[in-house]
Amino acid sequence: MKKHLLILAMATTFISQPVLSAEMEATPVVKHYASLVYANYEDALSTAKAMQSAINAFLASPNAATQQAAQQAWRAAREFYGTTEAFRFYAGPIDDDNGPEGRLNAWPMDESFVDKVVGNDNAGLINDRSFAITKESVAGQNERDGEENIATGYHAIEFLLWGQDLSETGPGKRDFNDFVDGKSPGLPNNADRRRQYLSTVTELLIDDLTTLVKAWRPGSKLNYRARFETEGNEALRKMFVAMGSLSRGELAGERLEVALNSQDQEDEHSCFSDNTHRDAVLNATGIENVWLGRFKRADGSLLQGPSPRDLVAAKDAALASRTSVQIANSVAKASAIQAPFDREIVGAKDAPGRQRIQATVNSLVQQSKDLVAAANAVGITKLTLVQP
């Protein structure tokens, strides 16, 4: 995300009133939400560990096949992290003062902060042999002296696997020889440090996801989940803050409108892999998952239970139905965005790609309004959401 601290500050400046007349009405929804969050983070962690195994195989034997396998594992891991974005914006474990969100998913990334770029073979932490590569040192560099100085997370891994995206028709085309000693005669190859850096940031990502899984693990009396499940109506308010803020401020605003207005490849979320179209679908799906109280797990099983929709339907069935339709429409509109995203954003206002993105933005804006109305229906009368 962009401007993490600003968005977090905005997201937590709200005034709320009691949500429901009976606290117990919210409790089953809150407890099921906690189970859903835990399941999603657990799958994000398991798929990240599968990515780590593929990356380790690539680093042990860099070649085209192992590189491609690592890239595919990165894409697979993103499928389960993307939906977790719906658990943000209320100062929970992911984005409180000590939360790892900025280390996990910060963007856009100045590639030259980490590694060589076209025109500068000496750029980046990797090519600075005076910089010791450890999890602590790399984490300390993340967003240092600028929010685009991204040193960690999914997008740093993405850049190392794909390289700069200099193509209008496909993703980056990093040569696997960048990870092979002595394959760039006359240049500062630093393949040993590149291998070490990729391994290190992947380990750090696993550590951060593990922290989130522990925060939401059931059965503990001391973790965040234990407190959250006792908050009743306040927890429900947080769920609406998250859904509405991701809808309008982050997804419609920072991730789609900014790129649509700038028509700049640097403003797309997963620019190195050309995976941005999937990011949009996954974020929209994450909102729908929370609203419906459902989540399809990595093993194919379906987690389903009491949902915010159910509470709203008990107060205003027509509003609950309209909101469900609008959220489903946003997922469908996002699914229509084509790859590569950097080609969808260019052209005249009436260009088909730009129209597809604008239709998604329009749907998300409307759904944020519907979610505010839905919150009002269950007693949340004042709700401040993240705005773009």
C-alpha positions in Angstrom: 0.0 0.0 0.0 1.0 3.7 -0.2 1.2 6.1 2.7 0.7 3.5 5.4 0.8 5.8 8.4 -1.5 8.4 6.9 -4.1 5.8 5.9 -3.9 4.1 9.3 -4.4 7.4 11.1 -7.4 8.2 8.9 -8.9 4.8 9.4 -8.8 5.1 13.2 -10.4 8.5 13.5 -14.0 7.4 13.9 -16.9 8.0 16.2 -19.3 5.1 16.8 -22.4 4.4 18.8 -23.6 1.0 20.0 -24.2 -1.3 17.1 -27.0 -3.5 18.3 -29.5 -3.4 21.1 -28.4 -6.9 22.3 -24.6 -7.5 22.4 -25.2 -11.3 21.9 -26.5 -10.6 18.4 -23.1 -9.6 17.3 -21.1 -12.3 19.2 -21.6 -15.3 16.8 -20.7 -13.1 13.8 -17.6 -11.8 15.6 -16.4 -15.2 16.6 -16.9 -16.6 13.1 -15.1 -13.6 11.6 -12.1 -14.5 13.9 -12.2 -18.0 12.6 -12.3 -16.8 9.0 -9.4 -14.4 9.6 -7.3 -17.2 11.1 -8.1 -19.6 8.3 -7.1 -17.0 5.6 -3.8 -16.1 7.3 -3.1 -19.8 7.9 -3.5 -20.5 4.2 -1.4 -17.4 3.3 1.3 -18.8 5.5 1.2 -22.3 4.1 1.3 -21.1 0.5 4.1 -18.7 1.4 6.0 -21.7 2.8 5.4 -23.5 -0.5 6.8 -20.4 -2.3 9.8 -20.5 0.1 10.5 -24.1 -0.9 10.3 -23.3 -4.6 12.6 -20.3 -4.1 15.1 -22.5 -2.1 15.1 -24.9 -5.0 15.7 -22.1 -7.4 18.6 -20.7 -5.4 20.2 -24.2 -5.0 20.1 -24.7 -8.8 19.3 -21.5 -10.7 17.9 -22.3 -14.2 14.9 -21.4 -16.3 12.7 -24.2 -14.9 13.4 -23.6 -11.2 12.9 -19.8 -11.8 9.6 -20.4 -13.4 8.5 -22.7 -10.6 9.4 -20.1 -8.0 7.5 -17.4 -10.0 4.4 -19.7 -10.1 4.7 -20.3 -6.4 4.8 -16.6 -5.8 1.5 -16.1 -7.8 -0.1 -19.0 -5.9 0.9 -17.4 -2.5 -0.6 -14.0 -3.6 -4.0 -15.7 -4.1 -4.3 -16.2 -0.4 -2.6 -13.0 0.8 -4.7 -10.8 -1.4 -8.0 -11.7 0.4 -6.5 -10.8 3.8 -6.4 -7.1 2.8 -10.0 -7.1 4.1 -8.7 -7.4 7.7 -6.9 -4.1 7.7 -7.7 -0.5 8.6 -8.8 -0.9 12.3 -5.3 -1.1 14.0 -5.4 -4.9 14.3 -2.3 -7.1 14.3 -1.6 -6.4 10.6 -1.4 -2.6 10.8 -1.2 -1.5 14.4 1.8 0.5 15.5 3.9 -2.7 15.4 2.1 -4.4 12.6 4.0 -6.0 9.7 1.8 -4.7 6.8 4.5 -2.3 5.6 7.1 -5.1 5.5 4.7 -7.5 3.8 3.0 -5.6 1.0 4.4 -2.0 0.7 4.4 -0.5 -2.8 5.2 1.0 -5.3 8.8 0.0 -5.2 11.9 1.9 -6.3 13.8 -1.1 -7.7 17.1 0.6 -7.6 16.9 0.7 -3.8 17.4 -3.1 -3.7 19.2 -4.2 -6.9 20.7 -3.2 -10.2 18.4 -1.5 -12.8 18.8 -0.7 -16.5 21.5 2.0 -16.6 22.9 1.3 -13.2 24.6 -2.1 -12.5 25.8 -0.9 -9.1 22.5 0.1 -7.6 20.9 -1.2 -4.5 21.6 -2.9 -1.2 22.5 -6.1 -3.0 25.4 -4.4 -4.8 26.6 -2.6 -1.7 29.0 -5.2 -0.2 29.4 -3.1 2.9 25.7 -3.7 3.7 25.3 -6.9 5.8 22.3 -8.8 4.7 20.3 -10.1 7.7 16.6 -10.1 8.5 17.1 -7.3 11.0 19.2 -5.1 8.7 16.9 -5.6 5.7 13.8 -4.9 7.8 15.4 -1.8 9.1 15.9 -0.5 5.5 12.3 -0.9 4.5 10.8 2.5 3.6 13.9 4.2 5.1 14.2 7.8 3.8 11.2 7.3 1.5 8.0 5.3 1.2 9.2 3.9 -2.2 12.4 2.5 -0.7 10.8 -0.9 -0.3 13.3 -3.5 0.8 11.0 -6.4 2.0 7.8 -8.3 1.3 6.0 -9.8 -1.6 7.0 -7.1 -4.0 10.7 -7.2 -3.2 10.5 -11.0 -3.8 8.6 -10.3 -7.0 11.2 -7.9 -8.3 14.0 -10.4 -7.5 12.2 -13.2 -9.4 11.0 -11.2 -12.4 13.2 -8.1 -12.6 12.1 -4.8 -14.0 9.0 -4.9 -16.3 10.3 -3.2 -19.4 7.8 -4.9 -21.7 4.4 -3.7 -22.9 3.1 -7.2 -23.5 4.4 -9.2 -20.6 6.1 -9.2 -17.2 9.8 -8.7 -16.3 12.4 -11.0 -17.8 15.1 -11.3 -15.3 17.8 -13.7 -16.4 18.3 -16.6 -14.0 22.0 -16.1 -14.5 21.7 -13.1 -12.2 21.8 -15.7 -9.4 24.7 -17.7 -10.9 28.3 -16.8 -9.8 30.5 -15.4 -12.6 27.9 -15.2 -15.3 28.3 -11.5 -15.9 32.0 -10.9 -16.8 33.1 -7.3 -16.3 30.1 -6.5 -14.2 29.5 -6.5 -10.4 27.5 -9.8 -10.6 27.1 -10.2 -6.8 25.1 -13.3 -7.4 26.0 -14.6 -4.0 24.4 -11.5 -2.3 21.4 -11.7 -4.6 20.8 -15.3 -3.5 21.3 -14.3 0.1 18.9 -11.3 -0.2 16.1 -13.3 -1.8 16.4 -16.1 0.8 16.5 -13.5 3.6 13.4 -11.5 2.6 11.5 -14.7 2.1 12.4 -15.8 5.6 11.3 -12.5 6.9 8.0 -12.7 5.1 7.4 -16.1 6.7 8.2 -14.7 10.1 5.7 -11.9 9.7 2.9 -14.1 8.5 3.6 -16.5 11.4 3.1 -13.6 13.7 -0.3 -12.9 12.2 -1.4 -16.5 12.5 -0.4 -16.5 16.1 -2.4 -13.3 16.8 -5.6 -15.0 15.5 -5.0 -18.5 16.7 -7.9 -20.0 18.7 -7.5 -21.2 22.2 -5.1 -18.5 23.5 -6.2 -16.2 26.4 -3.5 -13.6 25.6 -3.5 -13.0 21.8 -5.4 -10.4 19.8 -8.2 -12.9 19.0 -9.0 -13.5 22.6 -9.6 -9.8 23.1 -11.4 -9.3 19.8 -14.0 -12.0 20.5 -15.0 -10.2 23.7 -15.6 -6.8 22.0 -19.0 -7.7 20.5 -20.4 -4.6 18.8 -17.0 -2.8 18.8 -15.5 -5.7 16.8 -18.4 -5.6 14.4 -17.7 -1.9 13.8 -14.1 -2.8 13.0 -15.3 -5.2 10.4 -17.4 -2.5 8.7 -14.4 -0.1 8.8 -12.2 -2.7 7.1 -14.7 -3.6 4.4 -15.6 0.0 3.6 -12.1 1.4 3.7 -10.7 -1.3 1.4 -13.6 -0.7 -1.0 -13.2 3.1 -1.3 -9.9 4.4 -0.1 -7.5 1.6 -0.9 -8.8 -0.5 -3.8 -10.9 2.0 -5.7 -8.6 4.8 -4.8 -4.9 4.0 -4.3 -4.8 0.9 -6.4 -7.1 1.7 -9.4 -7.9 5.4 -9.7 -4.3 6.5 -9.1 -3.0 4.3 -11.9 -6.0 5.2 -14.1 -5.2 8.9 -13.7 -1.4 8.7 -14.1 -1.4 5.9 -16.8 2.0 5.1 -15.3 3.2 1.5 -15.0 5.0 2.5 -11.8 1.6 3.0 -10.1 0.4 -0.6 -10.6 0.4 -2.9 -7.7 2.3 -6.0 -8.9 4.1 -4.5 -11.8 7.0 -6.9 -12.2 4.9 -10.0 -12.6 1.9 -8.4 -14.3 -0.3 -9.8 -11.5 -2.1 -6.6 -10.7 -5.4 -7.8 -12.3 -5.5 -10.6 -9.8 -4.7 -8.3 -6.9 -7.9 -6.4 -7.7 -10.0 -9.5 -7.9 -8.6 -10.9 -4.6 -9.1 -7.7 -2.7 -12.7 -7.4 -3.9 -13.2 -11.1 -3.0 -11.8 -10.5 0.5 -14.5 -8.0 1.1 -17.2 -10.4 -0.1 -15.8 -13.1 2.1 -16.2 -11.0 5.2 -19.7 -9.7 4.2 -20.9 -13.3 3.5 -19.0 -15.0 6.3 -17.4 -17.4 4.0 -13.9 -18.4 2.8 -12.8 -21.1 0.4 -9.6 -22.7 1.8 -6.5 -23.8 0.1 -7.6 -27.4 0.5 -10.9 -26.7 -1.3 -13.1 -26.8 1.8 -15.6 -24.0 2.5 -15.7 -22.2 5.8 -19.2 -20.7 6.3 -20.9 -19.1 9.2 -22.8 -16.1 10.7 -22.0 -12.9 8.8 -22.6 -9.2 8.8 -25.0 -9.7 6.0 -27.1 -11.9 8.3 -27.3 -9.1 10.9 -28.2 -6.5 8.3 -30.8 -8.8 6.8 -32.5 -9.1 10.2 -32.9 -5.3 10.2 -33.4 -4.5 6.5 -33.6 -7.4 4.1 -33.8 -5.2 1.0 -30.6 -3.4 2.0 -28.8 -6.6 2.8 -29.8 -8.0 -0.6 -28.8 -4.8 -2.5 -25.4 -4.7 -0.8 -24.8 -8.4 -1.6 -25.6 -7.7 -5.2 -23.3 -4.7 -5.3 -20.4 -6.5 -3.8 -20.8 -9.4 -6.2 -20.9 -6.9 -9.0 -17.6 -5.4 -7.9 -15.9 -8.8 -7.9 -17.3 -9.4 -11.4 -16.1 -6.0 -12.7 -12.7 -6.6 -11.2 -12.6 -10.0 -12.8 -13.2 -8.4 -16.2 -9.9 -6.3 -16.0 -7.5 -7.8 -18.4 -3.8 -8.5 -18.1 -1.4 -6.8 -18.4 -2.9 -4.1 -16.2 -0.3 -1.5 -17.5 -2.0 -1.7 -20.9 -5.5 -1.4 -19.5 -4.8 2.0 -17.9 -3.5 3.7 -21.1 -5.3 5.4 -23.9 -8.2 7.8 -24.3 -11.0 7.9 -21.7 -13.2 5.6 -23.8 -10.5 3.0 -24.3 -12.0 -0.5 -23.4 -9.4 -1.2 -20.7 -9.9 2.2 -19.0 -13.6 1.7 -19.1 -13.2 -1.7 -17.4 -11.2 -0.2 -14.6 -13.5 2.7 -14.3 -16.5 0.4 -14.0 -14.8 -1.4 -11.2 -14.1 1.9 -9.4 -17.7 3.0 -9.8 -19.0 -0.3 -8.4 -16.6 -0.2 -5.4 -17.5 3.4 -4.6 -21.2 2.5 -4.6 -20.5 -0.6 -2.5 -18.7 1.6 0.1 -21.9 3.7 0.4 -24.0 0.6 0.7 -21.7 -0.7 3.5 -22.1 2.5 5.4 -25.9 2.2 5.1 -25.6 -1.4 6.2 -23.6 -0.3 9.2 -26.2 2.3 10.0 -28.9 -0.4 9.8 -27.3 -2.3 12.7 -26.7 0.9 14.8 -23.3 2.2 13.6 -24.5 5.8 13.0 -21.2 7.5 12.5 -18.5 5.7 10.5 -15.3 7.3 9.0 -13.7 5.3 6.3 -10.4 5.6 4.6 -10.8 8.0 1.6 -8.4 8.2 -1.4 
